[in-house]
C-alpha cells in the first residue's frame, strides 16, 4: 500500500512519537526543577552552617544521655538483653541525627499550601509536568542540597567524636544507600500529602506539626527500635514513620531486619499511589470550585 503504510500504523507511530516527546519534556523539566531546588539552598549556606552546629550539639547531648543511662550497673543489666551498648547507641544517634535533615526537616507541605493560598497552583497545573512531579522534583533538589550541606557535615562532626556507623560489606552499603533514598521518597510523599490537604482545609500547619511529632515519636528518632517494649516493635516496623529514620539508620549500622526493608518499600509504593489519587481529586476540586 502506498502512502507509507496503513492509517492505523501511521496513527500508532504518531502516538508513540508524541508519548516520547512528552516523556522527554517531562524528564528535562524534572531535572531542571531538581537542579533549581539544589541551587535555591545555596543562598543560605552560611545560616545553615549555624544550624548544623546546633544539630551536632543536640546529637552530643543525646549521646551523653545514652552514655549516662548505660554506664551504671542497672542500665547495663537492662540493656544487655536488648543488645544495647554505649558505642552502638552513639552510632545510632549519629545516623538518625544526620538523617533528620533529609527526611524530617523539609519545607512545610513542599510549598503547596502557599501555592494554593496565593493562586500559584493554577499556573502549576498547566506546566508540562504534573503537580505531584513538580513539587517532588523541586524538593528532591532541596533534599540533595540538605544531604551535601547539612547531613554530611553533621555526620562528619559527630563522627569525629564517636566514629561513623558503616556497613561491613559492599552489599550492606548498597542497601543503606537504597533505603536512604526510599526514606527521602517516603518523606517527600508524606509532606506532599500534608501540602495537598490545603485544597480541603484552611490551614495545613496542624497536619505538618502532627506529622513531625509522629516521626519523632514513632520513627525512633533518638530511641532505637530495640529499646522499645517488645509488643510495640512489630507495630513500629510496619508504620510509615520508621521508614524515614529507624530503617535507614539501622541499615547504616548493618543491623536492619528484612521486615523493615519490606515495609519501607511497600510504603513507598503505597504513598506514591495515594499521592497520585490525591492529586487527581485536588484537580477535580479546583475545576469544580473554579480556582
PyMOL commands that set and color helices and strands:
alter all, ss='L'
color gray80, all
select helices_A, chain A and resi 7-42+45-71+73-80+86-103+108-118+120-124+131-162+170-199+205-218+225-227+230-238+240-243+246-252+258-289
alter helices_A, ss='H'
color red, helices_A
deselect
rebuild
show_as cartoon
